[in-house]
């Protein structure tokens, strides 16, 4: 037995003879062949990881860049607001324009009233109360109590300074009035048309015959005299030339056909009053208010200079955005540094 094993080993060392095969258990002919080994996943490209890392870094710094841009915009907006307020202040310090003595052709270059915006104007004339327009509702706070009302805009017919001369009418925002003013105005002018001027003569017989003259011993005068109603005294208005308001998307549209006015549209109001579209619109700033008749309450001149967002507000917004930009940028840099330490 030992001799046989040594002979077999010599044969294997020489490369000849039969090789010993590994033992395989017998399987039936119906069994499935063994599944092939799973394919190995292809390795990712060498530059894909670097590109993804660069985009992730940019994404982390995006909030800082956006907030820095908003802070810079507030800086430029603040400078624009300062220049605008200086412009308004200089215009309001000029001498008022005497409208009654001003030639119609010199209202403004090219007939555009916007060129005279924020200039003071003084005019004497008569208000056409029947064409008043109420803008609102506009609230007003008095000692902590809020009251709703309207701004009343009325055409002013200037008083002629010379015989035969005439000045174009202007629209005057006379100020704030309570809600009852609008209701009273609607009731007062509802169903009323224009009443033509009439003339009466003392010699009228009212349809009576000549015998009535004889028995009443009346004599017909040689000339007739006109009986006129006493006119109201002229009003003097000092206001500031303004333009149309720019409503937000939440403000409804004006409806002149039913008398609903939510914001000042000078061209639309002028058309509704039968005036030219380039009619000058002013806001009354008179301060001589009668205690017995405090309404309409004119605007304060300081409110014309004031803006909803003043320069100091823009400064606060600028500091806030820059601080937020610095904070998120610092957090992004700290996050990237922590990733490098882990690597």
Steps between C-alpha positions, in 0.01 A plus 500: 500500500777741586678420175188577299455843660860600443470399134187715462673802650793463261263490204329824609828674545598412141168640363368177383232270622151583604425802718286467803172684451315659788202320633165625363173369628265348248210717391191417305469592135206737578697736729578857383857593410679710759436875481782706357691719744369860533661762282718749678377865489691729270718740693385869480698743286786661676366863459134434601567524872689827467221657289230400748708642785541832320123535439425418864738774612334752269160403634615561857622851411188593295294635796788724603533640149124565471474680835810705417334611174184602685705705745679675213164577335379661823816712502431638151130541574582703812714739295222541241249575776728766652533674163124482444420656838753778440338572165154522655624726780663743257185516288276568799726784617442694176253788480143395416387538141228767459258300289262790437780704343658216308455471125333173395778429250764509774343241726789265434737412217303308239181531704601224741405583863743233627787742429368722781445223753571596862479870419268711713214679328265778618164547334182697569169387361180307564449132573264305278349296782271306269797325336676390817662157499556298818811281514494219749425373746801648680544453873622764742617446857399760760628443857526128434151478349482403131231666292419424138448776249598627156719748318279746314625628162314801356560707184601860571398766245765778518390861535591706191747776578417703188176545306475232234788294642450144619718241663452123466335331799702287736417194711545556873529225758345700782586243768336239717130499583288258706282239336189713553632762258478261207148387588388861541654597166325214320164589654547870429574452130282199429242581240613861462587634160658827403266790568533766231532862597180691477416868467212680659370844410289723717273569205386138467121465527506121564246444226266779616336725246523878459195559723696354791767765449241774505328392817824430683643841400829342408734657252731298286858623544699612204776242551501157659741395771639154557456330833800281577576279793780623721816314408720319747833659589801369314712244678878507506674167472868427557596153392774281357490362147489122506454214256288187491536234767648158422267247661610155607359182352258473794326834428185461284461689176314831491142494376407855395159390368378426854716754682744253658852642526763299686814692395593826330515474121530860381414431135196290590371752755548785255296316236226427753484872588494608135851649511804445275719201584803724564317686778725589792431311823607649835471398865385776732738584786317800648539520875241770576217262594190641663422335836129511418554327164808276529426294190639438247823452692795580269818296494807601693788608276732260686290205384583593140872469572457186705521165324376159606862375523743767614884492469547385860273203426718405204804525729343252743418261218854530364658414837262206540581351159875547538495339846302204369740466207801490731333241724403254226838540328682419824281192551571382144877542544490314830306216340753460217790509744342222708471276190871545422596401855301174469681415178 
